Amino acid sequence: MIQDFPDILNTVEWHSPSFTPDSIDYCYVGCGIPSEELGDDHDHVEGYVYYQRSNMYDVGGIPHLQWNGINSIVGAGAPWTDRYEDYYPLVIDYYEQETPFEIEITGEYLSGNPTVNYEIELIWNDNNRDTRPPSNMALEIVVAEDSILSWWNSAGVWHYARNVSRNFLTFHQENKNPITIDVGETQTFSGSFHIEDNWVGDNLKIIAFVQDGDSYEVSQSEIASVLRDLDQDVDDDGIPNTQDNCPAIPNVSQEDEDGDGLGDVCDFCNELAYTLGNVNGDAVGEEYTPIIDVADILALSDLLEGVGLPYYECQSIDMLEDGTINSFDMIVLVDLVMSGGS
């Protein structure tokens, strides 16, 4: 369901030791950890958070699913395919419910730097003026790691645990973010956290949700990938995404021969090469001199047959310039190639 509803379904998982890797981040208090290692600050260990959340939601058995903080479903029960049919209307129902809140997550992260800075804006929209939330509302923030390979003991299989809590940033009372704004106002929450050595940074997410401290109902949530949404230099070429003319592919030189703002390394539609008849876009030299030859005939043939590379708008293959691409264009292209490409 997470895959089917990536834009509307956000999840956080707390796992018991039997279902997750053997790590201090998941153990109950004690859990075979020497007291000198655990220290007096054991309540910051994620296992203690699991224990607290279990009490909060009256967890009596696992797996336990808590929808929007108020609807409990315990046990796997029927095969997951049948469960999907049970959960689907819940997802749609919650999605269609109105909420006065919007959440926006931004921040700064550079690959190799273990510190992540985040800023979360909570907006109370005017269009829900009559919907005043309870007074004991807070913005909760969780750092989660996705796709942790774990042994599921009772099922006897390995599985990927999704969005597992690594650090509940607002767990303690002194770190709570009470909501103090009114209609039409915005409240900003900012902070930072440290990526531990045993976390996979590329799989980390920041999950923020508005929760009622009395009923535990969740009235809005948002999720952001640390790598995709907060990384200021995704391709690690030393040029920030906002200034990089090809942010996904390293290109320190930032070369852009056709001056269209898209770097050459990811510019399939280099306008200097795509002249009429140069179907495959190949060129030679620093001036990008187009090469029109038999390879273009083969490329056009593939396109007409519906095979090969997809058609791009920048490809100038309408040889007759009549708005259609068909065998008549092939005839003109063959004639062009036979005449030496001129």
VEXFI-978438 format. One record per residue (C-alpha): residue number from 1; residue in three letters; x, y, z. Coordinates in nm, 3 decimals. Layout:
BEGIN
<rotor num="NUM" residu="ALA" X="X" Y="Y" Z="Z"/>
...
END
This chain:
BEGIN
<rotor num="1" residu="MET" X="0.000" Y="0.000" Z="0.000"/>
<rotor num="2" residu="ILE" X="0.296" Y="0.229" Z="0.061"/>
<rotor num="3" residu="GLN" X="0.398" Y="0.168" Z="-0.300"/>
<rotor num="4" residu="ASP" X="0.046" Y="0.219" Z="-0.433"/>
<rotor num="5" residu="PHE" X="-0.019" Y="0.540" Z="-0.237"/>
<rotor num="6" residu="PRO" X="0.322" Y="0.710" Z="-0.207"/>
<rotor num="7" residu="ASP" X="0.174" Y="1.061" Z="-0.198"/>
<rotor num="8" residu="ILE" X="-0.098" Y="1.010" Z="0.061"/>
<rotor num="9" residu="LEU" X="0.006" Y="0.721" Z="0.288"/>
<rotor num="10" residu="ASN" X="0.284" Y="0.790" Z="0.538"/>
<rotor num="11" residu="THR" X="0.398" Y="0.528" Z="0.787"/>
<rotor num="12" residu="VAL" X="0.626" Y="0.495" Z="1.088"/>
<rotor num="13" residu="GLU" X="0.723" Y="0.156" Z="1.227"/>
<rotor num="14" residu="TRP" X="0.843" Y="0.065" Z="1.574"/>
<rotor num="15" residu="HIS" X="0.973" Y="-0.289" Z="1.589"/>
<rotor num="16" residu="SER" X="1.024" Y="-0.529" Z="1.875"/>
<rotor num="17" residu="PRO" X="1.364" Y="-0.703" Z="1.903"/>
<rotor num="18" residu="SER" X="1.230" Y="-1.027" Z="1.753"/>
<rotor num="19" residu="PHE" X="1.144" Y="-0.857" Z="1.425"/>
<rotor num="20" residu="THR" X="1.439" Y="-0.629" Z="1.365"/>
<rotor num="21" residu="PRO" X="1.819" Y="-0.637" Z="1.344"/>
<rotor num="22" residu="ASP" X="2.011" Y="-0.704" Z="1.665"/>
<rotor num="23" residu="SER" X="2.098" Y="-0.343" Z="1.741"/>
<rotor num="24" residu="ILE" X="2.081" Y="-0.113" Z="2.042"/>
<rotor num="25" residu="ASP" X="1.851" Y="0.105" Z="1.835"/>
<rotor num="26" residu="TYR" X="1.576" Y="-0.154" Z="1.856"/>
<rotor num="27" residu="CYS" X="1.620" Y="-0.330" Z="2.189"/>
<rotor num="28" residu="TYR" X="1.400" Y="-0.303" Z="2.491"/>
<rotor num="29" residu="VAL" X="1.557" Y="-0.146" Z="2.798"/>
<rotor num="30" residu="GLY" X="1.808" Y="-0.403" Z="2.921"/>
<rotor num="31" residu="CYS" X="1.797" Y="-0.637" Z="2.622"/>
<rotor num="32" residu="GLY" X="2.134" Y="-0.786" Z="2.711"/>
<rotor num="33" residu="ILE" X="2.309" Y="-0.448" Z="2.696"/>
<rotor num="34" residu="PRO" X="2.556" Y="-0.390" Z="2.983"/>
<rotor num="35" residu="SER" X="2.437" Y="-0.116" Z="3.216"/>
<rotor num="36" residu="GLU" X="2.765" Y="0.073" Z="3.174"/>
<rotor num="37" residu="GLU" X="2.693" Y="0.100" Z="2.800"/>
<rotor num="38" residu="LEU" X="2.330" Y="0.188" Z="2.848"/>
<rotor num="39" residu="GLY" X="2.401" Y="0.450" Z="3.113"/>
<rotor num="40" residu="ASP" X="2.137" Y="0.659" Z="3.286"/>
<rotor num="41" residu="ASP" X="2.002" Y="0.792" Z="2.958"/>
<rotor num="42" residu="HIS" X="1.841" Y="0.464" Z="2.849"/>
<rotor num="43" residu="ASP" X="1.513" Y="0.634" Z="2.771"/>
<rotor num="44" residu="HIS" X="1.670" Y="0.784" Z="2.459"/>
<rotor num="45" residu="VAL" X="1.725" Y="0.434" Z="2.318"/>
<rotor num="46" residu="GLU" X="1.473" Y="0.362" Z="2.041"/>
<rotor num="47" residu="GLY" X="1.368" Y="0.040" Z="2.212"/>
<rotor num="48" residu="TYR" X="1.239" Y="0.243" Z="2.505"/>
<rotor num="49" residu="VAL" X="1.039" Y="0.453" Z="2.262"/>
<rotor num="50" residu="TYR" X="0.889" Y="0.130" Z="2.126"/>
<rotor num="51" residu="TYR" X="0.792" Y="0.035" Z="2.480"/>
<rotor num="52" residu="GLN" X="0.629" Y="0.375" Z="2.537"/>
<rotor num="53" residu="ARG" X="0.436" Y="0.367" Z="2.209"/>
<rotor num="54" residu="SER" X="0.316" Y="0.015" Z="2.289"/>
<rotor num="55" residu="ASN" X="0.165" Y="0.141" Z="2.614"/>
<rotor num="56" residu="MET" X="0.024" Y="0.447" Z="2.445"/>
<rotor num="57" residu="TYR" X="-0.171" Y="0.243" Z="2.189"/>
<rotor num="58" residu="ASP" X="-0.245" Y="-0.054" Z="2.422"/>
<rotor num="59" residu="VAL" X="-0.047" Y="-0.292" Z="2.205"/>
<rotor num="60" residu="GLY" X="-0.124" Y="-0.644" Z="2.320"/>
<rotor num="61" residu="GLY" X="0.003" Y="-0.835" Z="2.020"/>
<rotor num="62" residu="ILE" X="0.210" Y="-0.786" Z="1.709"/>
<rotor num="63" residu="PRO" X="0.190" Y="-0.695" Z="1.432"/>
<rotor num="64" residu="HIS" X="-0.021" Y="-0.401" Z="1.549"/>
<rotor num="65" residu="LEU" X="-0.144" Y="-0.138" Z="1.305"/>
<rotor num="66" residu="GLN" X="-0.260" Y="0.202" Z="1.429"/>
<rotor num="67" residu="TRP" X="-0.442" Y="0.404" Z="1.163"/>
<rotor num="68" residu="ASN" X="-0.426" Y="0.781" Z="1.218"/>
<rotor num="69" residu="GLY" X="-0.347" Y="0.715" Z="1.582"/>
<rotor num="70" residu="ILE" X="-0.699" Y="0.603" Z="1.672"/>
<rotor num="71" residu="ASN" X="-0.797" Y="0.290" Z="1.476"/>
<rotor num="72" residu="SER" X="-0.627" Y="-0.029" Z="1.600"/>
<rotor num="73" residu="ILE" X="-0.585" Y="-0.351" Z="1.403"/>
<rotor num="74" residu="VAL" X="-0.397" Y="-0.636" Z="1.572"/>
<rotor num="75" residu="GLY" X="-0.246" Y="-0.940" Z="1.404"/>
<rotor num="76" residu="ALA" X="-0.187" Y="-1.034" Z="1.045"/>
<rotor num="77" residu="GLY" X="-0.502" Y="-1.246" Z="1.028"/>
<rotor num="78" residu="ALA" X="-0.597" Y="-1.326" Z="0.669"/>
<rotor num="79" residu="PRO" X="-0.341" Y="-1.334" Z="0.386"/>
<rotor num="80" residu="TRP" X="-0.203" Y="-0.990" Z="0.310"/>
<rotor num="81" residu="THR" X="-0.389" Y="-0.984" Z="-0.023"/>
<rotor num="82" residu="ASP" X="-0.717" Y="-1.000" Z="0.170"/>
<rotor num="83" residu="ARG" X="-0.592" Y="-0.743" Z="0.421"/>
<rotor num="84" residu="TYR" X="-0.522" Y="-0.507" Z="0.135"/>
<rotor num="85" residu="GLU" X="-0.890" Y="-0.508" Z="0.047"/>
<rotor num="86" residu="ASP" X="-0.973" Y="-0.432" Z="0.412"/>
<rotor num="87" residu="TYR" X="-0.725" Y="-0.144" Z="0.436"/>
<rotor num="88" residu="TYR" X="-0.800" Y="0.018" Z="0.101"/>
<rotor num="89" residu="PRO" X="-1.128" Y="0.187" Z="0.208"/>
<rotor num="90" residu="LEU" X="-0.956" Y="0.311" Z="0.526"/>
<rotor num="91" residu="VAL" X="-0.688" Y="0.485" Z="0.321"/>
<rotor num="92" residu="ILE" X="-0.945" Y="0.649" Z="0.094"/>
<rotor num="93" residu="ASP" X="-1.165" Y="0.750" Z="0.388"/>
<rotor num="94" residu="TYR" X="-0.881" Y="0.916" Z="0.578"/>
<rotor num="95" residu="TYR" X="-0.754" Y="1.084" Z="0.263"/>
<rotor num="96" residu="GLU" X="-1.091" Y="1.243" Z="0.196"/>
<rotor num="97" residu="GLN" X="-1.123" Y="1.384" Z="0.548"/>
<rotor num="98" residu="GLU" X="-1.055" Y="1.757" Z="0.567"/>
<rotor num="99" residu="THR" X="-0.774" Y="1.893" Z="0.779"/>
<rotor num="100" residu="PRO" X="-0.682" Y="2.256" Z="0.848"/>
<rotor num="101" residu="PHE" X="-0.309" Y="2.182" Z="0.836"/>
<rotor num="102" residu="GLU" X="-0.041" Y="2.167" Z="0.571"/>
<rotor num="103" residu="ILE" X="0.318" Y="2.059" Z="0.640"/>
<rotor num="104" residu="GLU" X="0.625" Y="2.151" Z="0.435"/>
<rotor num="105" residu="ILE" X="0.967" Y="1.998" Z="0.506"/>
<rotor num="106" residu="THR" X="1.291" Y="2.154" Z="0.383"/>
<rotor num="107" residu="GLY" X="1.649" Y="2.141" Z="0.503"/>
<rotor num="108" residu="GLU" X="2.016" Y="2.100" Z="0.426"/>
<rotor num="109" residu="TYR" X="2.217" Y="1.783" Z="0.384"/>
<rotor num="110" residu="LEU" X="2.549" Y="1.720" Z="0.211"/>
<rotor num="111" residu="SER" X="2.658" Y="1.363" Z="0.139"/>
<rotor num="112" residu="GLY" X="2.937" Y="1.262" Z="0.374"/>
<rotor num="113" residu="ASN" X="2.833" Y="1.510" Z="0.641"/>
<rotor num="114" residu="PRO" X="2.664" Y="1.329" Z="0.932"/>
<rotor num="115" residu="THR" X="2.462" Y="1.635" Z="1.036"/>
<rotor num="116" residu="VAL" X="2.122" Y="1.704" Z="0.884"/>
<rotor num="117" residu="ASN" X="1.949" Y="2.038" Z="0.935"/>
<rotor num="118" residu="TYR" X="1.574" Y="2.056" Z="0.885"/>
<rotor num="119" residu="GLU" X="1.302" Y="2.319" Z="0.886"/>
<rotor num="120" residu="ILE" X="0.934" Y="2.230" Z="0.902"/>
<rotor num="121" residu="GLU" X="0.655" Y="2.477" Z="0.833"/>
<rotor num="122" residu="LEU" X="0.307" Y="2.412" Z="0.966"/>
<rotor num="123" residu="ILE" X="0.038" Y="2.614" Z="0.789"/>
<rotor num="124" residu="TRP" X="-0.315" Y="2.656" Z="0.922"/>
<rotor num="125" residu="ASN" X="-0.529" Y="2.724" Z="0.615"/>
<rotor num="126" residu="ASP" X="-0.800" Y="2.989" Z="0.597"/>
<rotor num="127" residu="ASN" X="-1.036" Y="2.756" Z="0.413"/>
<rotor num="128" residu="ASN" X="-1.092" Y="2.555" Z="0.733"/>
<rotor num="129" residu="ARG" X="-1.177" Y="2.852" Z="0.952"/>
<rotor num="130" residu="ASP" X="-1.461" Y="2.667" Z="1.127"/>
<rotor num="131" residu="THR" X="-1.243" Y="2.366" Z="1.209"/>
<rotor num="132" residu="ARG" X="-1.055" Y="2.451" Z="1.526"/>
<rotor num="133" residu="PRO" X="-0.829" Y="2.167" Z="1.644"/>
<rotor num="134" residu="PRO" X="-0.796" Y="2.066" Z="2.011"/>
<rotor num="135" residu="SER" X="-0.565" Y="2.273" Z="2.228"/>
<rotor num="136" residu="ASN" X="-0.327" Y="1.988" Z="2.313"/>
<rotor num="137" residu="MET" X="-0.185" Y="1.947" Z="1.961"/>
<rotor num="138" residu="ALA" X="0.182" Y="1.902" Z="1.882"/>
<rotor num="139" residu="LEU" X="0.401" Y="1.847" Z="1.578"/>
<rotor num="140" residu="GLU" X="0.587" Y="1.517" Z="1.618"/>
<rotor num="141" residu="ILE" X="0.908" Y="1.454" Z="1.423"/>
<rotor num="142" residu="VAL" X="1.063" Y="1.114" Z="1.354"/>
<rotor num="143" residu="VAL" X="1.380" Y="1.017" Z="1.167"/>
<rotor num="144" residu="ALA" X="1.308" Y="0.687" Z="0.993"/>
<rotor num="145" residu="GLU" X="1.511" Y="0.448" Z="0.782"/>
<rotor num="146" residu="ASP" X="1.341" Y="0.268" Z="0.497"/>
<rotor num="147" residu="SER" X="1.398" Y="-0.087" Z="0.369"/>
<rotor num="148" residu="ILE" X="1.592" Y="-0.244" Z="0.657"/>
<rotor num="149" residu="LEU" X="1.647" Y="-0.612" Z="0.580"/>
<rotor num="150" residu="SER" X="1.513" Y="-0.802" Z="0.882"/>
<rotor num="151" residu="TRP" X="1.440" Y="-1.158" Z="0.983"/>
<rotor num="152" residu="TRP" X="1.071" Y="-1.213" Z="1.053"/>
<rotor num="153" residu="ASN" X="1.092" Y="-1.489" Z="1.309"/>
<rotor num="154" residu="SER" X="0.732" Y="-1.609" Z="1.320"/>
<rotor num="155" residu="ALA" X="0.701" Y="-1.614" Z="0.940"/>
<rotor num="156" residu="GLY" X="1.047" Y="-1.759" Z="0.887"/>
<rotor num="157" residu="VAL" X="1.135" Y="-1.512" Z="0.611"/>
<rotor num="158" residu="TRP" X="1.354" Y="-1.211" Z="0.551"/>
<rotor num="159" residu="HIS" X="1.164" Y="-0.893" Z="0.476"/>
<rotor num="160" residu="TYR" X="1.229" Y="-0.523" Z="0.431"/>
<rotor num="161" residu="ALA" X="1.100" Y="-0.323" Z="0.727"/>
<rotor num="162" residu="ARG" X="0.958" Y="0.006" Z="0.599"/>
<rotor num="163" residu="ASN" X="1.018" Y="0.349" Z="0.754"/>
<rotor num="164" residu="VAL" X="1.155" Y="0.217" Z="1.084"/>
<rotor num="165" residu="SER" X="1.199" Y="0.480" Z="1.354"/>
<rotor num="166" residu="ARG" X="1.566" Y="0.556" Z="1.412"/>
<rotor num="167" residu="ASN" X="1.526" Y="0.868" Z="1.623"/>
<rotor num="168" residu="PHE" X="1.204" Y="1.006" Z="1.769"/>
<rotor num="169" residu="LEU" X="1.320" Y="1.368" Z="1.787"/>
<rotor num="170" residu="THR" X="1.021" Y="1.496" Z="1.982"/>
<rotor num="171" residu="PHE" X="0.973" Y="1.199" Z="2.213"/>
<rotor num="172" residu="HIS" X="1.067" Y="1.378" Z="2.534"/>
<rotor num="173" residu="GLN" X="0.846" Y="1.646" Z="2.684"/>
<rotor num="174" residu="GLU" X="1.119" Y="1.908" Z="2.666"/>
<rotor num="175" residu="ASN" X="1.146" Y="1.850" Z="2.290"/>
<rotor num="176" residu="LYS" X="0.775" Y="1.867" Z="2.214"/>
<rotor num="177" residu="ASN" X="0.651" Y="2.115" Z="1.953"/>
<rotor num="178" residu="PRO" X="0.320" Y="2.251" Z="2.079"/>
<rotor num="179" residu="ILE" X="0.107" Y="2.412" Z="1.811"/>
<rotor num="180" residu="THR" X="0.038" Y="2.772" Z="1.904"/>
<rotor num="181" residu="ILE" X="-0.080" Y="2.929" Z="1.578"/>
<rotor num="182" residu="ASP" X="-0.428" Y="3.040" Z="1.475"/>
<rotor num="183" residu="VAL" X="-0.618" Y="3.043" Z="1.147"/>
<rotor num="184" residu="GLY" X="-0.415" Y="3.173" Z="0.854"/>
<rotor num="185" residu="GLU" X="-0.084" Y="3.160" Z="1.042"/>
<rotor num="186" residu="THR" X="0.235" Y="2.961" Z="0.994"/>
<rotor num="187" residu="GLN" X="0.455" Y="2.807" Z="1.261"/>
<rotor num="188" residu="THR" X="0.815" Y="2.703" Z="1.192"/>
<rotor num="189" residu="PHE" X="1.003" Y="2.424" Z="1.366"/>
<rotor num="190" residu="SER" X="1.374" Y="2.376" Z="1.301"/>
<rotor num="191" residu="GLY" X="1.650" Y="2.156" Z="1.432"/>
<rotor num="192" residu="SER" X="1.915" Y="1.904" Z="1.339"/>
<rotor num="193" residu="PHE" X="2.010" Y="1.542" Z="1.398"/>
<rotor num="194" residu="HIS" X="2.316" Y="1.323" Z="1.359"/>
<rotor num="195" residu="ILE" X="2.331" Y="1.028" Z="1.119"/>
<rotor num="196" residu="GLU" X="2.474" Y="0.732" Z="1.311"/>
<rotor num="197" residu="ASP" X="2.732" Y="0.501" Z="1.155"/>
<rotor num="198" residu="ASN" X="2.494" Y="0.204" Z="1.137"/>
<rotor num="199" residu="TRP" X="2.224" Y="0.398" Z="0.953"/>
<rotor num="200" residu="VAL" X="2.194" Y="0.396" Z="0.574"/>
<rotor num="201" residu="GLY" X="2.184" Y="0.766" Z="0.496"/>
<rotor num="202" residu="ASP" X="2.040" Y="0.721" Z="0.147"/>
<rotor num="203" residu="ASN" X="1.732" Y="0.554" Z="0.299"/>
<rotor num="204" residu="LEU" X="1.665" Y="0.809" Z="0.572"/>
<rotor num="205" residu="LYS" X="1.344" Y="1.009" Z="0.588"/>
<rotor num="206" residu="ILE" X="1.203" Y="1.285" Z="0.806"/>
<rotor num="207" residu="ILE" X="0.841" Y="1.221" Z="0.901"/>
<rotor num="208" residu="ALA" X="0.635" Y="1.498" Z="1.062"/>
<rotor num="209" residu="PHE" X="0.280" Y="1.458" Z="1.186"/>
<rotor num="210" residu="VAL" X="0.026" Y="1.660" Z="1.385"/>
<rotor num="211" residu="GLN" X="-0.110" Y="1.460" Z="1.677"/>
<rotor num="212" residu="ASP" X="-0.361" Y="1.529" Z="1.953"/>
<rotor num="213" residu="GLY" X="-0.195" Y="1.463" Z="2.289"/>
<rotor num="214" residu="ASP" X="-0.523" Y="1.347" Z="2.443"/>
<rotor num="215" residu="SER" X="-0.698" Y="1.135" Z="2.179"/>
<rotor num="216" residu="TYR" X="-0.375" Y="1.054" Z="1.984"/>
<rotor num="217" residu="GLU" X="-0.557" Y="1.129" Z="1.658"/>
<rotor num="218" residu="VAL" X="-0.330" Y="1.234" Z="1.372"/>
<rotor num="219" residu="SER" X="-0.471" Y="1.514" Z="1.157"/>
<rotor num="220" residu="GLN" X="-0.189" Y="1.563" Z="0.906"/>
<rotor num="221" residu="SER" X="0.146" Y="1.412" Z="0.809"/>
<rotor num="222" residu="GLU" X="0.428" Y="1.470" Z="0.564"/>
<rotor num="223" residu="ILE" X="0.740" Y="1.279" Z="0.470"/>
<rotor num="224" residu="ALA" X="1.066" Y="1.392" Z="0.307"/>
<rotor num="225" residu="SER" X="1.362" Y="1.192" Z="0.184"/>
<rotor num="226" residu="VAL" X="1.689" Y="1.318" Z="0.327"/>
<rotor num="227" residu="LEU" X="1.872" Y="1.226" Z="0.006"/>
<rotor num="228" residu="ARG" X="1.621" Y="1.342" Z="-0.257"/>
<rotor num="229" residu="ASP" X="1.458" Y="1.637" Z="-0.082"/>
<rotor num="230" residu="LEU" X="1.729" Y="1.774" Z="0.148"/>
<rotor num="231" residu="ASP" X="2.059" Y="1.684" Z="-0.022"/>
<rotor num="232" residu="GLN" X="2.199" Y="2.010" Z="-0.157"/>
<rotor num="233" residu="ASP" X="2.435" Y="1.832" Z="-0.398"/>
<rotor num="234" residu="VAL" X="2.280" Y="1.506" Z="-0.515"/>
<rotor num="235" residu="ASP" X="2.552" Y="1.413" Z="-0.766"/>
<rotor num="236" residu="ASP" X="2.842" Y="1.510" Z="-0.534"/>
<rotor num="237" residu="ASP" X="3.019" Y="1.721" Z="-0.795"/>
<rotor num="238" residu="GLY" X="3.066" Y="2.017" Z="-0.560"/>
<rotor num="239" residu="ILE" X="2.796" Y="2.228" Z="-0.727"/>
<rotor num="240" residu="PRO" X="2.468" Y="2.283" Z="-0.533"/>
<rotor num="241" residu="ASN" X="2.153" Y="2.147" Z="-0.697"/>
<rotor num="242" residu="THR" X="2.010" Y="2.496" Z="-0.740"/>
<rotor num="243" residu="GLN" X="2.314" Y="2.602" Z="-0.945"/>
<rotor num="244" residu="ASP" X="2.388" Y="2.271" Z="-1.121"/>
<rotor num="245" residu="ASN" X="2.277" Y="2.251" Z="-1.486"/>
<rotor num="246" residu="CYS" X="2.258" Y="1.873" Z="-1.450"/>
<rotor num="247" residu="PRO" X="2.199" Y="1.799" Z="-1.080"/>
<rotor num="248" residu="ALA" X="2.167" Y="1.420" Z="-1.111"/>
<rotor num="249" residu="ILE" X="2.489" Y="1.354" Z="-1.309"/>
<rotor num="250" residu="PRO" X="2.836" Y="1.478" Z="-1.199"/>
<rotor num="251" residu="ASN" X="2.958" Y="1.751" Z="-1.435"/>
<rotor num="252" residu="VAL" X="3.210" Y="1.981" Z="-1.274"/>
<rotor num="253" residu="SER" X="3.274" Y="2.164" Z="-1.602"/>
<rotor num="254" residu="GLN" X="2.903" Y="2.259" Z="-1.640"/>
<rotor num="255" residu="GLU" X="2.945" Y="2.259" Z="-2.019"/>
<rotor num="256" residu="ASP" X="2.633" Y="2.363" Z="-2.210"/>
<rotor num="257" residu="GLU" X="2.713" Y="2.393" Z="-2.579"/>
<rotor num="258" residu="ASP" X="2.365" Y="2.495" Z="-2.693"/>
<rotor num="259" residu="GLY" X="2.311" Y="2.738" Z="-2.404"/>
<rotor num="260" residu="ASP" X="1.970" Y="2.603" Z="-2.308"/>
<rotor num="261" residu="GLY" X="2.049" Y="2.576" Z="-1.937"/>
<rotor num="262" residu="LEU" X="2.075" Y="2.196" Z="-1.945"/>
<rotor num="263" residu="GLY" X="2.427" Y="2.055" Z="-1.916"/>
<rotor num="264" residu="ASP" X="2.568" Y="1.854" Z="-2.205"/>
<rotor num="265" residu="VAL" X="2.603" Y="1.534" Z="-1.999"/>
<rotor num="266" residu="CYS" X="2.226" Y="1.508" Z="-1.960"/>
<rotor num="267" residu="ASP" X="2.107" Y="1.708" Z="-2.261"/>
<rotor num="268" residu="PHE" X="1.974" Y="1.455" Z="-2.507"/>
<rotor num="269" residu="CYS" X="1.824" Y="1.740" Z="-2.708"/>
<rotor num="270" residu="ASN" X="2.140" Y="1.935" Z="-2.784"/>
<rotor num="271" residu="GLU" X="2.004" Y="2.177" Z="-3.043"/>
<rotor num="272" residu="LEU" X="2.344" Y="2.215" Z="-3.206"/>
<rotor num="273" residu="ALA" X="2.337" Y="1.849" Z="-3.310"/>
<rotor num="274" residu="TYR" X="1.970" Y="1.798" Z="-3.389"/>
<rotor num="275" residu="THR" X="1.946" Y="1.945" Z="-3.734"/>
<rotor num="276" residu="LEU" X="1.701" Y="1.811" Z="-3.993"/>
<rotor num="277" residu="GLY" X="1.796" Y="1.454" Z="-4.083"/>
<rotor num="278" residu="ASN" X="2.025" Y="1.385" Z="-3.786"/>
<rotor num="279" residu="VAL" X="1.784" Y="1.137" Z="-3.632"/>
<rotor num="280" residu="ASN" X="2.019" Y="0.986" Z="-3.374"/>
<rotor num="281" residu="GLY" X="2.172" Y="1.321" Z="-3.275"/>
<rotor num="282" residu="ASP" X="2.536" Y="1.222" Z="-3.318"/>
<rotor num="283" residu="ALA" X="2.793" Y="1.492" Z="-3.386"/>
<rotor num="284" residu="VAL" X="3.167" Y="1.543" Z="-3.411"/>
<rotor num="285" residu="GLY" X="3.410" Y="1.799" Z="-3.274"/>
<rotor num="286" residu="GLU" X="3.377" Y="2.083" Z="-3.027"/>
<rotor num="287" residu="GLU" X="3.137" Y="2.259" Z="-3.261"/>
<rotor num="288" residu="TYR" X="2.895" Y="1.963" Z="-3.251"/>
<rotor num="289" residu="THR" X="2.892" Y="1.923" Z="-3.631"/>
<rotor num="290" residu="PRO" X="2.595" Y="1.691" Z="-3.710"/>
<rotor num="291" residu="ILE" X="2.663" Y="1.354" Z="-3.873"/>
<rotor num="292" residu="ILE" X="2.394" Y="1.247" Z="-4.120"/>
<rotor num="293" residu="ASP" X="2.457" Y="0.895" Z="-4.244"/>
<rotor num="294" residu="VAL" X="2.319" Y="0.541" Z="-4.272"/>
<rotor num="295" residu="ALA" X="2.287" Y="0.523" Z="-3.894"/>
<rotor num="296" residu="ASP" X="2.015" Y="0.789" Z="-3.915"/>
<rotor num="297" residu="ILE" X="1.826" Y="0.583" Z="-4.173"/>
<rotor num="298" residu="LEU" X="1.834" Y="0.284" Z="-3.938"/>
<rotor num="299" residu="ALA" X="1.723" Y="0.501" Z="-3.645"/>
<rotor num="300" residu="LEU" X="1.429" Y="0.640" Z="-3.843"/>
<rotor num="301" residu="SER" X="1.337" Y="0.289" Z="-3.952"/>
<rotor num="302" residu="ASP" X="1.328" Y="0.179" Z="-3.588"/>
<rotor num="303" residu="LEU" X="1.108" Y="0.472" Z="-3.498"/>
<rotor num="304" residu="LEU" X="0.865" Y="0.397" Z="-3.780"/>
<rotor num="305" residu="GLU" X="0.853" Y="0.033" Z="-3.667"/>
<rotor num="306" residu="GLY" X="0.795" Y="0.137" Z="-3.306"/>
<rotor num="307" residu="VAL" X="1.120" Y="-0.008" Z="-3.177"/>
<rotor num="308" residu="GLY" X="1.447" Y="0.135" Z="-3.054"/>
<rotor num="309" residu="LEU" X="1.485" Y="0.461" Z="-2.865"/>
<rotor num="310" residu="PRO" X="1.174" Y="0.669" Z="-2.790"/>
<rotor num="311" residu="TYR" X="1.102" Y="0.974" Z="-3.000"/>
<rotor num="312" residu="TYR" X="1.209" Y="1.306" Z="-2.853"/>
<rotor num="313" residu="GLU" X="1.059" Y="1.640" Z="-2.954"/>
<rotor num="314" residu="CYS" X="1.400" Y="1.777" Z="-3.038"/>
<rotor num="315" residu="GLN" X="1.458" Y="1.517" Z="-3.310"/>
<rotor num="316" residu="SER" X="1.420" Y="1.683" Z="-3.650"/>
<rotor num="317" residu="ILE" X="1.290" Y="1.388" Z="-3.849"/>
<rotor num="318" residu="ASP" X="0.986" Y="1.536" Z="-4.023"/>
<rotor num="319" residu="MET" X="1.181" Y="1.561" Z="-4.347"/>
<rotor num="320" residu="LEU" X="0.886" Y="1.694" Z="-4.549"/>
<rotor num="321" residu="GLU" X="0.787" Y="1.929" Z="-4.263"/>
<rotor num="322" residu="ASP" X="0.421" Y="1.837" Z="-4.316"/>
<rotor num="323" residu="GLY" X="0.344" Y="1.753" Z="-3.952"/>
<rotor num="324" residu="THR" X="0.354" Y="1.375" Z="-3.999"/>
<rotor num="325" residu="ILE" X="0.634" Y="1.119" Z="-3.986"/>
<rotor num="326" residu="ASN" X="0.598" Y="0.829" Z="-4.230"/>
<rotor num="327" residu="SER" X="0.770" Y="0.637" Z="-4.511"/>
<rotor num="328" residu="PHE" X="0.781" Y="0.947" Z="-4.731"/>
<rotor num="329" residu="ASP" X="1.016" Y="1.106" Z="-4.477"/>
<rotor num="330" residu="MET" X="1.232" Y="0.795" Z="-4.507"/>
<rotor num="331" residu="ILE" X="1.257" Y="0.845" Z="-4.885"/>
<rotor num="332" residu="VAL" X="1.373" Y="1.204" Z="-4.838"/>
<rotor num="333" residu="LEU" X="1.624" Y="1.100" Z="-4.570"/>
<rotor num="334" residu="VAL" X="1.771" Y="0.827" Z="-4.790"/>
<rotor num="335" residu="ASP" X="1.810" Y="1.080" Z="-5.071"/>
<rotor num="336" residu="LEU" X="1.979" Y="1.320" Z="-4.828"/>
<rotor num="337" residu="VAL" X="2.226" Y="1.057" Z="-4.711"/>
<rotor num="338" residu="MET" X="2.300" Y="0.944" Z="-5.068"/>
<rotor num="339" residu="SER" X="2.378" Y="1.303" Z="-5.161"/>
<rotor num="340" residu="GLY" X="2.635" Y="1.328" Z="-4.886"/>
<rotor num="341" residu="GLY" X="2.416" Y="1.479" Z="-4.617"/>
<rotor num="342" residu="SER" X="2.378" Y="1.819" Z="-4.780"/>
END
